[in-house]
Amino acid sequence: MSLFDEEPRRKVVHDIGQDLSLLSVAELDERIVLLRSEITRLEEERSRKGDSKVAAEALFR
């Protein structure tokens, strides 16, 4: 495999509130996918913490 076969993957980073005017449609799509997956991750964690809280409250009743 040659050193030039693939371009190195750059990490997509999105700062909340940043200027979007210089981003291409493809870059916007990448960020939408990134943010949707992050929302899913946050919702799953919130659900796990909520389940733990309910279990703890039931234990101390």
Backbone bond lengths (Angstrom), bond angles and torsions (degrees), N, CA, C in turn:
res aa  C-N    CA-C-N  psi(-1)  N-CA   C-N-CA  omega(-1)  CA-C   N-CA-C  phi
1 M - - - 1.455 - - 1.527 108.68 -
2 S 1.284 115.75 131.55 1.451 121.91 -178.66 1.516 111.04 -79.61
3 L 1.273 115.16 153.84 1.460 121.97 177.62 1.527 111.54 -62.30
4 F 1.338 117.03 -24.30 1.455 121.53 -174.72 1.525 113.62 -104.16
5 D 1.330 118.52 9.37 1.455 121.56 -177.79 1.529 113.01 -64.77
6 E 1.298 116.50 -40.42 1.458 120.00 -177.25 1.520 110.33 -127.79
7 E 1.308 114.48 144.60 1.457 118.63 172.77 1.524 107.41 -78.38
8 P 1.313 117.08 142.01 1.466 117.99 177.50 1.525 110.42 -64.90
9 R 1.341 116.66 138.85 1.465 119.87 178.96 1.514 108.59 -74.69
10 R 1.302 114.89 129.67 1.459 118.94 176.25 1.517 108.27 -93.78
11 K 1.290 115.59 146.25 1.454 120.94 -179.98 1.527 108.51 -78.90
12 V 1.330 115.31 127.87 1.460 120.36 178.06 1.521 107.88 -81.00
13 V 1.309 115.75 124.63 1.460 121.55 178.36 1.518 107.61 -126.19
14 H 1.311 115.89 135.69 1.458 119.36 178.08 1.517 108.85 -125.71
15 D 1.303 115.70 127.14 1.461 121.70 175.19 1.522 107.74 -99.50
16 I 1.310 116.49 126.61 1.458 121.31 179.42 1.525 108.96 -58.61
17 G 1.327 116.05 129.16 1.459 121.52 177.77 1.519 115.20 87.40
18 Q 1.323 117.59 1.03 1.463 118.71 -177.88 1.528 111.70 -70.28
19 D 1.330 116.12 159.36 1.466 122.45 178.52 1.524 109.15 -67.33
20 L 1.316 116.66 124.85 1.466 121.54 -178.00 1.523 112.90 -99.41
21 S 1.309 117.83 -5.53 1.464 121.71 -171.93 1.529 113.75 -64.03
22 L 1.313 118.68 -25.11 1.465 120.73 -177.86 1.526 113.32 -93.27
23 L 1.331 117.78 -0.83 1.460 121.27 -178.55 1.525 111.09 -87.33
24 S 1.326 115.71 143.17 1.467 120.34 176.22 1.527 109.19 -78.52
25 V 1.327 115.85 169.40 1.465 120.69 177.30 1.529 109.47 -60.54
26 A 1.327 117.46 -41.60 1.471 120.93 178.97 1.526 111.12 -62.22
27 E 1.316 117.14 -40.77 1.467 120.53 178.74 1.529 110.74 -66.86
28 L 1.325 116.58 -38.77 1.461 119.96 176.54 1.523 110.33 -63.49
29 D 1.344 116.58 -42.54 1.464 120.61 178.00 1.528 111.17 -60.89
30 E 1.341 117.39 -41.80 1.465 121.48 177.52 1.525 110.92 -58.85
31 R 1.305 115.72 -43.20 1.463 120.10 -178.12 1.524 111.85 -69.73
32 I 1.329 116.10 -35.54 1.467 119.91 177.38 1.532 109.30 -62.69
33 V 1.333 117.26 -45.16 1.467 121.37 177.99 1.529 109.94 -61.25
34 L 1.321 116.14 -45.79 1.466 121.51 179.35 1.528 111.06 -58.10
35 L 1.323 116.62 -48.71 1.454 120.59 -176.67 1.525 112.25 -69.86
36 R 1.334 117.54 -36.19 1.474 119.81 176.72 1.525 110.70 -63.87
37 S 1.321 116.87 -41.06 1.471 119.16 178.98 1.526 110.41 -67.58
38 E 1.310 117.46 -34.57 1.461 120.76 177.52 1.527 110.66 -68.58
39 I 1.320 117.79 -39.12 1.468 121.37 176.64 1.522 109.71 -61.49
40 T 1.320 117.52 -43.97 1.465 121.78 178.14 1.520 110.24 -60.39
41 R 1.310 116.78 -44.89 1.471 121.57 178.98 1.529 111.01 -61.07
42 L 1.323 116.57 -42.89 1.468 120.98 179.16 1.528 111.46 -65.26
43 E 1.332 116.79 -42.28 1.462 120.57 179.52 1.529 111.50 -64.41
44 E 1.332 117.06 -39.48 1.461 120.52 177.98 1.524 110.93 -64.09
45 E 1.317 116.96 -42.33 1.468 120.52 178.91 1.524 110.97 -65.63
46 R 1.323 116.90 -41.36 1.463 121.17 177.64 1.526 110.30 -60.56
47 S 1.308 116.17 -42.00 1.462 121.27 179.17 1.529 110.76 -63.46
48 R 1.341 117.27 -44.48 1.464 120.71 178.17 1.521 110.82 -60.90
49 K 1.317 116.60 -42.81 1.468 120.04 -179.84 1.520 110.96 -68.06
50 G 1.325 116.96 -37.27 1.460 120.87 177.39 1.518 110.98 -63.96
51 D 1.343 116.90 -41.42 1.462 121.37 177.71 1.527 110.50 -62.72
52 S 1.324 117.03 -41.26 1.468 121.38 178.69 1.527 110.91 -64.59
53 K 1.317 116.36 -39.98 1.457 120.53 -179.68 1.528 110.72 -65.21
54 V 1.320 116.64 -43.60 1.473 121.34 178.95 1.534 109.72 -61.38
55 A 1.335 116.69 -43.26 1.465 120.75 179.74 1.532 110.88 -64.27
56 A 1.325 117.24 -41.04 1.465 120.67 178.98 1.515 111.04 -66.41
57 E 1.315 117.07 -41.69 1.470 119.66 178.74 1.519 111.40 -64.33
58 A 1.323 117.46 -37.87 1.467 121.00 177.91 1.515 110.95 -66.32
59 L 1.316 117.71 -35.54 1.456 122.30 179.62 1.528 111.63 -64.85
60 F 1.302 117.31 -37.57 1.465 121.61 -174.34 1.513 114.01 -95.38
61 R 1.320 117.98 12.27 1.460 120.38 176.82 1.487 111.49 -89.70
